[in-house]
Amino acid sequence: MGKLANVSPREAIKKFQKIGYYVNHQTGSHIILYNDKPGSLPLSLPNHKELAPGLLKAQIKRTGLTIEEFLHLK
């Protein structure tokens, strides 16, 4: 399994909150996160049991973090 396998939306949201993102709202099954820092892009995570590794990698890239930096957030 890859490094990003078996990551739940709840776990990913906690990590994104550590870098300044916050849950703004939920539309259908997607949770929308924002960061007030200028130039930050919004994130959209499906509220499923696990996140697809490719989708999570894309969202991590939107924050400007590397995968290793994301994985080391507690």
Beta strands, then each sheet from edge to edge (+ up, - down):
strand 1: 22-27
strand 2: 30-34
strand 3: 43-46
sheet 1: 1+ 2- 3+
end
